Amino acid sequence: MLQDTENPWKIFASQINAQYSISEEGTSQVIGEYRDYKFQLKIVFIQAAPKVNLFLTHFDLFLHEPTELKLKIYREGIIQKLTKLFGTKDIIFGDRTFDKRYIIEGSHEDKIKTLITPKIRATIIELGEIMIILDGKKFSYEQSGKIIDIQKLYKVLDLLVELANGVQQ
């Protein structure tokens, strides 16, 4: 059990031989290599309004080779339902639970359907309110708040590696 004075990101970095530091913005970050992929884990600070500050946990996992594949996975909400009316193309998997909760956008629909396996879909559902983007060079993952559960940090990183392995085949 973690004590209040212990930093779970520092412990996580130590477990995977990565470097923990405080970024220029004064927030935690971890930089390293995991299962043969370079990654960066950091906190993104957003001032949404004068007295409203938001924190996001942000991972970048860098591909070995660039890809033409583009991908965006995010939780469906009211605004997203409206954007579908105006042309957002949602890739449907035939997985009722997943399709109802998430919008998947991207190029090469057949490749994306092969990439997003039932196991990956189950992990995404388990992680909840997330956003994953593949821009051709890296996978980015964002989630509200700071993830302090070390097992969840592993789960996210393992998910990104599994996606990267699928793209790099």
N, C-alpha and C positions, 0 to 999 in steps of 0.2 A: 504494500500500500504506500502511495506517495505521501510524503509529508508536505505541508503547505510551503515549506522553504525549498523543496526540490523542484527543479524545472524538468517537466517530462520531455521537452524537445532536446534538452541537453543530454538526458539519459538515452533517448532514442538515437541521437547522433553518435554517442559513445558505443552503443550496441552494434551499429552498422559501420563503424570506422569512418564517420563523416565529420565535418567541422561545424561546430555550433558557434555562432557569434551574434552580436547585436549589430543590426544593419545601421546605415547612415541615418535612417528615420527613427532609430531608437527601438526597433522591434526585433524580436527573435528571428533568426534564420538558420537554416541547416543547408550546407552544400556538400555534395559528395557523389559517390557512385554506388549504385545498388543493382545487383544482378546484371552487371555490365552496361548499365545506362547511367549517364550523368544526370543529376537532378538538383533542383533547388526548391526548398520549402521555406516559405516566408509568410509573414503577416502583412496584409495590405490594409492600410488605414484609409478610410473614406469619411470625409466630413459631409454628411448628407444634408445637413441644415446647420444653422449657427450653433445650436446646442445638441445636435444629434451626431454622434460619432459611431461609425460602423467598423468592425474588424472582420476581415475574411482570411481564412486559411487558404493559401495559394501554393500549389505544387506546379513546377515545370519539369517534365521528363523529356530529355532531348533524344531525338532519333539518331541512329547511326548514319542513315542515308535519307535525304529528303524524299518526300512522296507527293504525288499529285492528289492524293486522297485528302478531302476536306471533311470534317465531321464536327457536329455540335450536338451535345446531349444536355437537356435541361428539363427541369420540372415544369409541368404544365400548370398554368394558373389562369386566372380570368383574362389578363392582358394577352397571354399567349393564345388563348382560345379565339380572341378577337383577331389577332394577326393571321391565324389560319384562314379566316374568312377573306383576308386580303392577299392570299397567295403563298403564305409560308407552306412549304412542302414538307409534310411529316412522313417519315418512312415508317411503315406499319410492319410489325413482326408477326402478328397473329398471336401474340401473348397478351391476353386481355388486360391483366394487371399492369404489365409494363407499358403497353400502348396507351392506357388510360392515364397514367401518371407522368409520362415523359414524352417530350418532343425530340425527335431525332432528325436533324437536317444534315445534308451532305451530298457530296458528289459520288458517283459510282455506287448506286443503291445496292447492286448485287454484292459488291465487296463488303459494304457496310453490314449487310444482313449476314454474311459469313463471319465477319469480325465480331459482331455483338452476339456471342453465343448465349445459350440459356444460363450458363454459369455466370457470365459477365452481367447479364440482365439481373440475375438474382442479387449479385453484389451491389449493383447500382441501386436497386430497390432498398437493400439493407442500409446503404449509406444515406438515403433520403434526399434531402434538399441540396442538390449539387448542380454544378455545371462542368462539363468536360468539353474541351475544344482541341481539335487537331488542326493546326494551321499549315501543315506540310513539313514543318521542321521539328515540332515538339507537341506533346500533349500537355495541356494546361488543365488543372482541376481547381475549382473554387467552391468553398462552402462558407456559410456565415459563421462567425465566431472563431475562436481558437480551439482547435482540436487538442485536447489534453490527454486523451486516451491513447497510450502508446500502441495498443493492439489495432486501434482504428488507423493510426498513422501507417502501420504496416499494411493494413487492408487496402488503403488508398494507393500506396506505392506499388503493392503487388498487382492491383487492378491496372494501373498505368503501364507497368511492365508487360502484363499479359496483352494489353491492347497494342503496345509497341511491337511486341514479338509477332502478333498477328499481321500488323502492317508491314513489317520488315521481311516477311517470308517471301 
